[in-house]
C-alpha cells in the first residue's frame, strides 16, 4: 500500500516571489558603471552601480516597464540610457531615454501599432539603431516585418535601413569606426531555417552578405572587434553551434570551438585581446575566453551552474557575470582575470528562507518511445520515506527552441518543497544538444516531442517514490501548447494539466500573429494551407472531447505571442462538450498581463493560482 504523507513546507510562496531580483545588467561604454533593472522596492526600476565604489543609485521612479520583453542601451558618453516600454504586457514598445544623472525621461517614439527595440547608439551618439516592425514608408499598407531602423536620440528622424520580407532576427551593432552596422537575416525563401550575416552603411547603402557557411545553416553575427574589420560569429553548419572570428574583408573565418562542443560567440574585450563565448553542456552554461592571437581557450574557475553575460570592464582585467546554481539565486559577480578569483557585487537575498531548503537538480536521461535518449533535469524532495509515493509533474519549457538550465528555478523549488517530484525534460526541439536534436520537432509539433513528454511521465512512474496515479503536465507558451496536446492525445497519463499562455489552434494562431511570429510558425510547422491536415492534427482544439484530466487554463489578456483567443476558444469548446467550469476545468484570465511577467505582484498572483490548484488536485 502506498504511503502518502503531508509535508511541512519550508518555503513561503509569497516571500519566495517577493525576493528582489535583478535583470539585464549592461556595462557602460567607459566601463566604470553597470545599469540593471531591479525590483528591490517591490517594482522593477532602473539602477546604476559604480563599479569601483559599489555604490548603487536608483535612476527611474515608475517610468520603466513591469514586463521585461526588451532591453536598454547606454549612450556612448554614458549620459543617457534608451529603453522600450509597453502597456500592460502588450509588447508594443515605444522608445524612451532617461538621463542617468537627473532621472529625466523623454519619450522619443510613439507608434501603437509597432514594437520597437533599442539596440545601440552610434559611436558619435548621433543615431541609435532599432529593431522594429513599423510599416515601411514604401509599403504603408503592408503589415510590418521586423527590420533594422535608426532614430535620432531626440526622435526627430526615424529612418528604415532594411526592408526584408523575413525578420531581421538580431543586429544593429556599429563598428568602432562608425562606418558599418552588422545584422542577421534570411533572404533565402527555400530555407526558412537559414540565417546569414550582413553589414550595411549607416546611410542604408552598401548592404553586403559577409557570413554564410552553407545554405540552411544559422550563421549569426556577434560583437565587433575594435579594429572594425573582424566580427565574432556563431554557426551551426557543423551540426553544433561553434564560435569563430570573421574577417569581413576576406570572408575568412577562424573557428575556435572544439569539435562536438556547443558554443556561442558573444563579444570582444575593449582592447581586442579576448573573445568571450559561452559553452552549453548538459544544461550548464560556462563562459569561455579565447585569446584572439593564439586561439587558446580559457575557462573561468566557477562551479557548475548558469553563468551569463561576460562583459569586460576595468581595462579588460575583469568580467561582469550573472551567476546562479540550482540551489543559489542569481548574483552579479566581478571575475578577476589576473587572479582567477571573483567577488560578489550584488548578492541574492533570501529573507527568512534558509538556503538549505533548496534541492539540487540531477541531469538525467530517459528513453523515449522510439529509443531516443532524452535529457532532463530531475528535482525531488529530500528524505523521502520508505514506501512514500509522491505526486510528480512534467514541466515543458517554451520555444520549442528553448532549454532547461541548471540555474535557480523558483517554481521547481517551491513544488519540491510541497512534496512534488519535478521533471524538466529537454525534449526534441530543444537547444543545447546539437542541430539534429533542435530540428527534430520541425513539422512535428505534437508528434515526437509529445512522445518525449509521455516518456517523461513513464520515467517518473518507474521511480519507486512516485505515485503513478498523480501525474501532472504543465507548461507555458509552447509548453502550454504541449500541455493541451498531451492532455488530449495522451489523456490516460494525467491526473491534472495546467496550460499557461498556451496554444490550442494553430490556424487561429496564424491569423492573429505578427509577421515575425508567422515566419517562426512556417519555419516550425510548414504552410498553413499546404500543411492544413498536419496543422489540424496538431491543434488540441480538435481533440478536446478526449480530455480526462482536471485542467487549469491561465492566460494574460494582452499576450501578443499566444493571444488570449487561444485559451478562450478551448474553454468554449469544453463548455460546448458539456464540461463544467469550476469542476471539470478552471479558467483564469490575467487582465493586466501579457506573455508572463517579472513583476513581483503579478508573479505572486500566478504562483498562488498554480500552487492552490495543484494542492487541491493532488
C-alpha positions as CSV (number, residue, x, y, z in Angstrom):
1,X,0.0,0.0,0.0
2,X,1.4,3.4,-1.0
3,X,2.4,5.8,1.8
4,X,1.0,9.3,1.2
5,X,2.4,11.9,3.6
6,X,1.8,15.6,4.0
7,X,5.0,17.6,4.2
8,X,5.5,20.8,6.2
9,X,6.7,23.5,3.7
10,X,9.8,25.5,4.5
11,X,9.4,28.0,1.6
12,X,6.6,30.6,1.9
13,X,5.3,31.2,-1.6
14,X,4.7,35.0,-1.3
15,X,8.1,35.5,0.2
16,X,9.9,33.5,-2.4
17,X,8.2,35.5,-5.2
18,X,9.0,38.8,-3.4
19,X,12.7,38.2,-3.1
20,X,14.5,41.0,-5.0
21,X,15.8,40.0,-8.5
22,X,17.9,42.0,-10.9
23,X,17.7,41.8,-14.7
24,X,19.7,42.7,-17.9
25,X,22.9,44.2,-16.4
26,X,24.7,46.3,-19.0
27,X,28.2,47.8,-18.5
28,X,28.6,51.4,-19.6
29,X,30.9,52.3,-22.5
30,X,33.6,53.7,-20.2
31,X,33.4,50.6,-18.2
32,X,33.0,52.3,-14.8
33,X,29.3,51.6,-14.2
34,X,26.7,49.0,-14.8
35,X,23.0,49.6,-15.2
36,X,20.3,47.0,-14.4
37,X,16.7,46.5,-13.7
38,X,15.9,45.6,-10.1
39,X,12.7,45.1,-8.1
40,X,14.1,45.9,-4.7
41,X,11.4,48.4,-4.0
42,X,8.7,45.9,-5.0
43,X,8.5,47.2,-8.5
44,X,11.0,47.0,-11.4
45,X,13.2,50.1,-11.6
46,X,16.4,51.1,-13.3
47,X,19.5,51.3,-11.2
48,X,23.2,52.2,-11.8
49,X,26.1,50.8,-9.8
50,X,29.6,52.4,-9.7
51,X,31.9,49.5,-10.3
52,X,34.8,51.0,-8.2
53,X,32.8,52.1,-5.1
54,X,30.0,49.6,-5.4
55,X,27.5,52.4,-4.7
56,X,24.1,51.8,-6.2
57,X,21.7,54.5,-7.2
58,X,18.1,54.3,-8.3
59,X,17.6,56.2,-11.6
60,X,13.9,55.6,-12.5
61,X,10.8,56.1,-10.5
62,X,8.0,54.2,-12.2
63,X,8.9,55.0,-15.8
64,X,10.2,51.6,-16.9
65,X,8.1,48.6,-17.9
66,X,6.8,45.9,-15.5
67,X,7.2,43.1,-18.0
68,X,10.7,42.8,-19.5
69,X,10.4,41.9,-23.1
70,X,13.0,44.3,-24.4
71,X,16.3,45.6,-23.2
72,X,18.1,49.0,-22.9
73,X,21.3,50.6,-24.1
74,X,23.8,53.2,-22.9
75,X,24.7,56.3,-25.0
76,X,28.4,56.4,-25.8
77,X,29.1,59.3,-23.5
78,X,27.3,57.4,-20.7
79,X,24.9,60.2,-20.0
80,X,21.7,58.6,-21.2
81,X,20.0,55.1,-21.4
82,X,17.5,54.3,-24.0
83,X,14.8,51.8,-23.2
84,X,11.5,50.4,-24.5
85,X,8.2,50.4,-22.6
86,X,4.9,48.7,-23.4
87,X,1.4,48.9,-21.9
88,X,0.3,46.0,-19.6
89,X,2.5,43.5,-21.3
90,X,1.3,44.0,-24.9
91,X,4.9,44.3,-26.2
92,X,4.1,47.3,-28.3
93,X,7.2,49.1,-27.0
94,X,7.7,52.8,-27.5
95,X,11.2,54.2,-27.1
96,X,12.3,56.5,-24.2
97,X,15.6,58.0,-23.0
98,X,16.4,58.6,-19.4
99,X,19.2,60.9,-18.2
100,X,21.3,58.9,-15.8
101,X,22.3,61.9,-13.6
102,X,18.9,63.5,-13.2
103,X,16.5,60.7,-14.0
104,X,14.7,63.0,-16.5
105,X,12.7,60.8,-19.0
106,X,11.9,61.7,-22.6
107,X,9.6,59.7,-25.0
108,X,11.2,59.6,-28.4
109,X,8.7,57.4,-30.3
110,X,5.0,56.7,-30.3
111,X,3.5,54.1,-32.5
112,X,0.8,51.9,-31.0
113,X,0.9,49.6,-34.0
114,X,4.6,48.7,-33.7
115,X,7.1,47.1,-31.3
116,X,10.4,48.9,-31.0
117,X,13.6,47.5,-29.5
118,X,16.6,49.9,-28.8
119,X,19.8,48.3,-29.9
120,X,22.9,50.5,-29.9
121,X,23.9,54.2,-30.1
122,X,26.3,55.2,-32.9
123,X,29.9,56.0,-31.9
124,X,29.2,59.7,-32.2
125,X,25.8,59.5,-30.4
126,X,24.0,61.0,-33.4
127,X,21.9,57.9,-34.1
128,X,20.5,54.8,-32.4
129,X,19.8,51.5,-34.2
130,X,16.3,50.0,-33.6
131,X,14.7,46.6,-34.4
132,X,11.1,47.3,-35.2
133,X,8.1,46.1,-37.2
134,X,7.0,49.7,-38.1
135,X,5.4,49.8,-41.5
136,X,7.9,50.7,-44.2
137,X,7.3,54.0,-46.0
138,X,7.4,52.2,-49.3
139,X,4.7,49.8,-48.2
140,X,2.4,51.6,-45.8
141,X,-0.5,49.2,-46.3
142,X,1.5,46.1,-45.7
143,X,1.9,44.7,-42.1
144,X,5.4,45.4,-40.8
145,X,8.1,42.9,-40.6
146,X,11.0,43.2,-38.0
147,X,13.6,45.2,-39.8
148,X,16.6,47.4,-38.9
149,X,15.9,51.2,-38.5
150,X,17.8,54.1,-37.0
151,X,16.5,57.0,-34.9
152,X,17.8,60.3,-33.7
153,X,18.2,60.3,-29.9
154,X,15.6,63.1,-29.7
155,X,13.2,61.2,-32.0
156,X,13.4,63.8,-34.8
157,X,14.3,61.4,-37.6
158,X,13.3,57.8,-37.9
159,X,14.7,56.0,-40.9
160,X,14.4,52.4,-42.2
161,X,17.7,50.8,-43.1
162,X,16.4,47.4,-44.3
163,X,13.1,46.2,-45.7
164,X,13.3,42.4,-45.8
165,X,10.2,40.3,-46.1
166,X,11.7,37.9,-43.5
167,X,12.6,39.2,-40.0
168,X,15.9,40.7,-39.1
169,X,16.4,38.5,-36.1
170,X,19.3,40.3,-34.5
171,X,21.8,43.1,-35.2
172,X,22.2,46.8,-35.2
173,X,25.8,46.8,-33.8
174,X,28.0,49.6,-35.0
175,X,31.7,49.0,-35.9
176,X,34.0,51.1,-33.7
177,X,34.8,53.4,-36.6
178,X,31.1,54.0,-37.2
179,X,31.3,53.1,-40.9
180,X,29.3,49.8,-40.8
181,X,26.4,48.2,-39.0
182,X,26.0,44.4,-38.7
183,X,22.8,42.4,-38.7
184,X,21.5,38.8,-39.2
185,X,18.6,37.9,-41.6
186,X,17.5,35.2,-44.0
187,X,16.8,36.2,-47.7
188,X,16.5,32.6,-48.9
189,X,12.8,31.6,-49.2
190,X,13.8,28.0,-49.9
191,X,15.5,27.5,-46.5
192,X,13.4,29.1,-43.7
193,X,15.9,27.9,-41.1
194,X,18.7,29.8,-42.8
195,X,20.3,32.9,-41.2
196,X,23.2,34.9,-42.7
197,X,25.4,37.8,-41.6
198,X,25.3,41.2,-43.3
199,X,26.8,44.6,-43.0
200,X,25.4,47.9,-44.2
201,X,26.5,51.5,-44.2
202,X,24.7,53.9,-41.7
203,X,23.0,55.6,-44.6
204,X,21.4,52.4,-45.7
205,X,23.6,51.8,-48.8
206,X,26.2,49.1,-49.5
207,X,24.4,46.2,-47.9
208,X,26.6,43.1,-48.2
209,X,26.4,39.5,-47.2
210,X,29.6,38.7,-45.3
211,X,28.9,35.5,-43.5
212,X,27.2,32.4,-44.9
213,X,28.7,29.0,-44.3
214,X,26.1,26.9,-46.2
215,X,22.5,27.0,-47.3
216,X,20.2,26.3,-44.4
217,X,22.7,26.9,-41.6
218,X,22.2,29.6,-39.0
219,X,25.2,31.9,-39.3
220,X,24.9,34.7,-36.7
221,X,26.8,37.9,-36.2
222,X,28.1,38.9,-32.7
223,X,30.1,41.8,-31.5
224,X,32.7,43.8,-33.5
225,X,36.5,43.7,-32.8
226,X,37.9,47.2,-32.1
227,X,39.7,47.0,-35.5
228,X,36.3,47.4,-37.2
229,X,37.2,44.6,-39.6
230,X,36.7,41.4,-37.5
231,X,33.4,40.2,-36.1
232,X,32.5,37.5,-33.5
233,X,30.4,34.9,-35.3
234,X,28.4,31.7,-34.5
235,X,27.4,29.0,-37.0
236,X,25.6,25.7,-36.6
237,X,26.8,24.4,-40.0
238,X,28.9,21.6,-38.4
239,X,25.9,20.2,-36.5
240,X,26.8,22.1,-33.3
241,X,26.9,25.8,-32.7
242,X,30.5,26.9,-32.7
243,X,32.2,30.3,-32.2
244,X,34.6,31.9,-34.6
245,X,36.1,35.2,-35.8
246,X,35.2,36.5,-39.2
247,X,37.3,38.9,-41.4
248,X,34.6,40.8,-43.3
249,X,37.0,41.9,-46.0
250,X,38.3,38.4,-47.0
251,X,35.4,36.3,-45.7
252,X,37.8,34.1,-43.8
253,X,36.6,32.5,-40.6
254,X,38.9,31.2,-37.8
255,X,36.9,28.6,-35.9
256,X,37.7,28.4,-32.2
257,X,35.2,25.9,-30.7
258,X,36.4,22.3,-30.4
259,X,34.5,19.6,-32.4
260,X,31.4,18.3,-30.7
261,X,31.1,21.3,-28.3
262,X,28.2,23.7,-28.2
263,X,29.3,27.4,-28.0
264,X,28.0,30.8,-28.9
265,X,30.3,33.8,-29.5
266,X,29.5,37.0,-27.6
267,X,31.9,39.9,-27.7
268,X,35.5,41.1,-27.8
269,X,37.2,42.9,-25.0
270,X,37.7,46.6,-25.4
271,X,41.4,46.2,-26.4
272,X,40.6,43.2,-28.6
273,X,42.7,40.6,-26.7
274,X,39.8,38.3,-25.7
275,X,36.7,36.9,-27.3
276,X,34.1,35.9,-24.8
277,X,31.8,33.0,-25.6
278,X,29.5,30.7,-23.6
279,X,29.7,26.9,-23.6
280,X,26.4,24.9,-23.3
281,X,26.9,21.4,-21.9
282,X,24.4,19.1,-20.0
283,X,22.2,22.2,-19.3
284,X,25.1,24.2,-17.8
285,X,26.4,27.5,-19.2
286,X,30.0,28.3,-18.7
287,X,31.8,31.5,-20.0
288,X,34.9,30.7,-22.2
289,X,37.5,33.3,-23.2
290,X,39.5,32.8,-26.3
291,X,42.9,34.5,-26.8
292,X,42.3,36.3,-30.1
293,X,46.0,36.0,-31.1
294,X,46.6,32.3,-30.2
295,X,43.1,30.9,-30.2
296,X,43.8,29.3,-26.8
297,X,40.7,28.7,-24.7
298,X,40.4,29.8,-21.0
299,X,37.7,28.5,-18.7
300,X,36.7,30.5,-15.6
301,X,37.1,29.0,-12.2
302,X,33.3,28.9,-11.5
303,X,31.3,26.0,-10.0
304,X,28.8,24.3,-12.3
305,X,25.7,26.4,-12.9
306,X,24.3,29.1,-15.1
307,X,26.8,31.9,-15.9
308,X,25.7,34.5,-18.4
309,X,26.8,37.9,-19.7
310,X,30.6,38.0,-19.7
311,X,31.0,41.8,-20.1
312,X,34.5,43.3,-19.8
313,X,35.5,46.2,-17.6
314,X,38.4,47.7,-15.6
315,X,40.6,47.9,-18.6
316,X,39.7,44.3,-19.7
317,X,41.0,42.9,-16.4
318,X,37.6,41.9,-15.1
319,X,34.4,40.3,-16.3
320,X,30.9,41.0,-15.2
321,X,28.9,37.8,-15.0
322,X,25.4,36.8,-13.8
323,X,25.8,33.6,-11.9
324,X,23.4,31.1,-10.4
325,X,23.2,27.4,-9.5
326,X,20.2,25.2,-8.9
327,X,20.3,26.0,-5.2
328,X,21.6,29.6,-5.3
329,X,19.7,32.5,-6.7
330,X,21.3,34.8,-9.3
331,X,24.1,37.0,-8.1
332,X,26.2,39.6,-10.0
333,X,29.9,38.8,-9.8
334,X,33.1,40.5,-10.8
335,X,35.6,38.0,-12.1
336,X,39.3,39.0,-11.8
337,X,41.1,37.6,-14.9
338,X,44.5,38.2,-13.4
339,X,43.9,36.3,-10.1
340,X,41.3,33.8,-11.3
341,X,39.1,34.8,-8.4
342,X,35.7,36.5,-8.2
343,X,33.7,38.7,-5.8
344,X,30.0,39.4,-5.5
345,X,28.8,42.8,-6.4
346,X,25.1,42.1,-6.0
347,X,24.2,39.3,-3.6
348,X,20.9,37.4,-3.8
349,X,18.6,37.8,-0.8
350,X,16.7,35.0,0.9
351,X,14.7,36.7,3.6
352,X,13.6,34.2,6.2
353,X,14.1,31.3,3.8
354,X,17.0,29.1,4.7
355,X,19.1,28.5,1.5
356,X,19.5,24.8,2.5
357,X,15.8,24.4,1.9
358,X,16.6,24.3,-1.9
359,X,17.4,21.0,-3.5
360,X,19.9,20.1,-6.2
361,X,18.7,19.0,-9.6
362,X,20.0,15.9,-11.4
363,X,20.8,15.8,-15.1
364,X,19.3,12.5,-16.2
365,X,18.5,10.7,-19.4
366,X,15.4,8.6,-20.2
367,X,14.4,6.6,-23.2
368,X,11.5,7.8,-25.5
369,X,9.1,5.6,-27.4
370,X,11.5,5.2,-30.4
371,X,14.6,4.6,-28.4
372,X,15.9,8.2,-28.5
373,X,17.6,9.3,-25.2
374,X,16.1,12.4,-23.8
375,X,18.0,14.7,-21.4
376,X,16.1,16.2,-18.4
377,X,16.5,17.9,-15.0
378,X,15.0,16.0,-12.1
379,X,14.1,17.6,-8.8
380,X,13.0,15.5,-5.9
381,X,12.4,16.2,-2.2
382,X,15.0,15.2,0.4
383,X,14.3,12.5,2.9
384,X,11.7,10.6,1.0
385,X,10.3,8.0,3.5
386,X,10.4,4.3,2.7
387,X,7.4,3.4,0.7
388,X,6.3,7.0,0.3
389,X,4.6,7.8,-3.0
390,X,4.7,11.4,-4.2
391,X,2.9,13.3,-6.9
392,X,5.0,14.3,-9.9
393,X,4.9,17.0,-12.5
394,X,6.4,17.1,-16.1
395,X,7.2,20.8,-16.8
396,X,7.6,21.5,-20.5
397,X,9.6,24.6,-21.5
398,X,8.7,27.2,-24.0
399,X,10.0,27.6,-27.5
400,X,10.2,24.8,-28.6
401,X,13.7,26.1,-29.3
402,X,14.4,26.7,-25.7
403,X,16.0,24.7,-22.9
404,X,16.0,24.0,-19.2
405,X,19.2,25.0,-17.5
406,X,20.8,24.2,-14.1
407,X,20.1,27.7,-12.8
408,X,17.8,28.7,-10.0
409,X,14.2,27.6,-10.7
410,X,11.9,29.1,-8.0
411,X,8.8,27.2,-9.3
412,X,10.6,23.8,-9.2
413,X,11.9,24.5,-5.7
414,X,8.5,25.6,-4.4
415,X,6.8,22.5,-5.8
416,X,9.5,20.1,-4.4
417,X,9.2,21.8,-1.0
418,X,5.5,20.9,-1.2
419,X,6.3,17.3,-1.8
420,X,6.2,17.0,-5.6
421,X,8.8,15.4,-7.9
422,X,9.5,17.7,-10.9
423,X,10.9,16.6,-14.2
424,X,12.0,19.3,-16.7
425,X,12.7,17.4,-20.0
426,X,14.7,18.9,-22.9
427,X,12.5,17.2,-25.4
428,X,13.1,17.1,-29.2
429,X,13.1,20.7,-30.4
430,X,15.3,21.9,-27.5
431,X,18.5,23.8,-27.9
432,X,21.8,22.8,-26.4
433,X,22.1,19.2,-27.8
434,X,23.0,19.8,-31.4
435,X,21.3,20.9,-34.6
436,X,19.7,17.5,-35.4
437,X,18.0,17.3,-32.0
438,X,16.9,21.0,-32.2
439,X,15.3,20.5,-35.6
440,X,13.8,17.1,-34.7
441,X,10.4,18.7,-34.0
442,X,10.2,20.7,-37.2
443,X,6.8,20.0,-38.9
444,X,6.2,17.6,-36.0
445,X,4.9,19.6,-33.0
446,X,2.7,17.3,-31.1
447,X,4.4,14.3,-32.6
448,X,7.8,13.0,-31.5
449,X,8.0,15.8,-28.9
450,X,4.7,14.6,-27.4
451,X,6.2,11.1,-27.3
452,X,9.1,12.5,-25.3
453,X,6.7,14.2,-22.8
454,X,4.8,10.9,-22.5
455,X,8.0,9.0,-22.0
456,X,8.9,11.5,-19.3
457,X,5.7,10.5,-17.5
458,X,6.6,6.9,-17.9
459,X,10.1,7.6,-16.5
460,X,8.5,9.2,-13.4
461,X,6.2,6.2,-13.0
462,X,9.3,4.0,-12.9
463,X,10.7,5.8,-9.9
464,X,9.7,3.9,-6.7
465,X,8.9,7.1,-4.8
466,X,6.4,8.5,-7.5
467,X,2.7,7.8,-7.3
468,X,1.7,6.9,-10.9
469,X,-1.9,8.0,-10.3
470,X,-0.9,11.6,-9.5
471,X,0.9,12.9,-12.5
472,X,0.6,16.5,-13.9
473,X,1.7,18.1,-17.1
474,X,2.4,21.8,-17.0
475,X,3.9,24.4,-19.4
476,X,3.7,27.9,-20.7
477,X,3.7,29.2,-24.3
478,X,4.9,26.3,-26.4
479,X,4.8,24.4,-23.1
480,X,1.2,25.4,-22.8
481,X,0.6,24.1,-26.3
482,X,2.2,20.8,-25.4
483,X,0.2,20.6,-22.2
484,X,-3.1,20.8,-24.1
485,X,-1.8,18.3,-26.7
486,X,-0.6,15.9,-24.0
487,X,-3.9,16.2,-22.0
488,X,-6.0,15.4,-25.1
489,X,-3.8,13.0,-27.0
490,X,-2.4,11.1,-24.0
491,X,-5.3,11.6,-21.7
492,X,-4.7,8.4,-19.7
493,X,-1.4,9.6,-18.2
494,X,-2.5,12.7,-16.3
495,X,-4.4,13.5,-13.1
496,X,-4.2,17.2,-13.9
497,X,-2.9,19.6,-16.5
498,X,-2.0,23.3,-16.4
499,X,-1.8,25.3,-19.6
500,X,-0.3,28.8,-19.1
501,X,-0.5,31.2,-22.1
502,X,-0.9,28.1,-24.3
503,X,-1.9,27.5,-27.9
504,X,-4.9,25.3,-28.9
505,X,-5.5,26.1,-32.6
506,X,-2.5,26.7,-35.0
507,X,-4.6,28.2,-37.7
508,X,-6.2,30.8,-35.4
509,X,-2.7,31.5,-34.1
510,X,-1.5,32.2,-37.7
511,X,-4.4,34.5,-38.4
512,X,-3.7,36.7,-35.3
513,X,0.1,36.6,-35.3
514,X,2.6,39.4,-36.2
515,X,4.7,38.8,-39.3
516,X,7.8,37.6,-37.4
517,X,5.7,35.1,-35.4
518,X,4.2,33.9,-38.7
519,X,7.7,33.3,-40.0
520,X,8.5,31.2,-37.0
521,X,5.3,29.2,-37.4
522,X,6.1,28.5,-41.0
523,X,9.7,27.5,-40.2
524,X,8.5,25.2,-37.5
525,X,5.2,23.7,-38.9
526,X,5.1,24.4,-42.6
527,X,2.5,26.3,-44.6
528,X,-1.0,26.7,-43.0
529,X,-2.8,25.7,-46.3
530,X,-0.4,23.2,-47.9
531,X,0.0,21.5,-44.5
532,X,-3.6,22.0,-43.3
533,X,-4.1,18.4,-42.4
534,X,-1.0,18.4,-40.2
535,X,-1.9,21.7,-38.5
536,X,-5.4,20.4,-37.7
537,X,-4.0,17.1,-36.4
538,X,-1.6,19.1,-34.1
539,X,-4.2,21.5,-32.7
540,X,-5.6,20.4,-29.4
541,X,-9.0,22.0,-30.1
542,X,-9.7,19.1,-32.4
543,X,-9.3,16.6,-29.6
544,X,-10.9,18.5,-26.6
545,X,-13.5,15.7,-26.3
546,X,-10.8,13.3,-25.2
547,X,-9.8,15.3,-22.1
548,X,-9.9,13.3,-18.9
549,X,-7.6,15.2,-16.6
550,X,-8.6,18.2,-14.5
551,X,-7.4,21.2,-16.4
552,X,-6.4,24.7,-15.3
553,X,-6.1,27.4,-18.1
554,X,-4.3,30.6,-17.2
555,X,-3.7,33.4,-19.8
556,X,-2.7,37.1,-19.9
557,X,-5.3,39.2,-21.8
558,X,-2.7,41.3,-23.5
559,X,-0.5,38.4,-24.8
560,X,0.7,39.2,-28.3
561,X,2.7,36.0,-28.8
562,X,0.0,33.5,-27.8
563,X,-3.2,35.5,-28.0
564,X,-5.9,35.1,-25.3
565,X,-8.3,33.8,-28.0
566,X,-6.3,30.5,-27.9
567,X,-7.5,29.8,-24.3
568,X,-11.0,31.3,-24.8
569,X,-11.6,29.0,-27.7
570,X,-10.6,25.9,-25.8
571,X,-12.7,27.0,-22.8
572,X,-15.7,27.5,-25.1
573,X,-15.1,24.1,-26.7
574,X,-15.1,22.4,-23.3
575,X,-18.3,24.1,-22.3
576,X,-19.9,23.1,-25.6
577,X,-18.9,19.5,-24.8
578,X,-20.7,19.7,-21.5
579,X,-17.7,20.2,-19.3
580,X,-18.4,22.2,-16.2
581,X,-16.2,25.2,-15.4
582,X,-15.2,25.1,-11.8
583,X,-15.5,21.3,-11.6
584,X,-14.0,19.7,-14.8
585,X,-11.8,22.6,-15.6
586,X,-10.9,26.0,-14.2
587,X,-10.2,29.2,-16.2
588,X,-8.3,32.3,-15.2
589,X,-7.6,35.5,-17.2
590,X,-5.0,37.9,-16.1
591,X,-6.3,41.3,-17.2
592,X,-3.2,43.4,-16.8
593,X,-0.6,41.0,-18.1
594,X,0.7,39.6,-21.4
595,X,3.1,36.7,-22.1
596,X,4.2,36.4,-18.5
597,X,5.7,39.0,-16.2
598,X,8.7,39.6,-13.9
599,X,6.6,41.9,-11.8
600,X,6.5,40.8,-8.1
601,X,2.8,41.2,-7.6
602,X,2.0,39.5,-10.9
603,X,4.4,36.7,-10.1
604,X,2.8,36.1,-6.7
605,X,-0.6,36.0,-8.3
606,X,0.4,33.4,-10.9
607,X,2.3,31.2,-8.5
608,X,-0.5,31.3,-6.0
609,X,-3.0,30.3,-8.6
610,X,-0.9,27.4,-9.8
611,X,0.0,26.3,-6.3
612,X,-3.5,26.4,-5.0
613,X,-4.8,24.4,-8.0
614,X,-2.2,21.7,-7.6
615,X,-2.8,21.4,-3.9
616,X,-6.5,20.8,-4.5
617,X,-6.0,18.4,-7.4
618,X,-3.3,16.3,-5.8
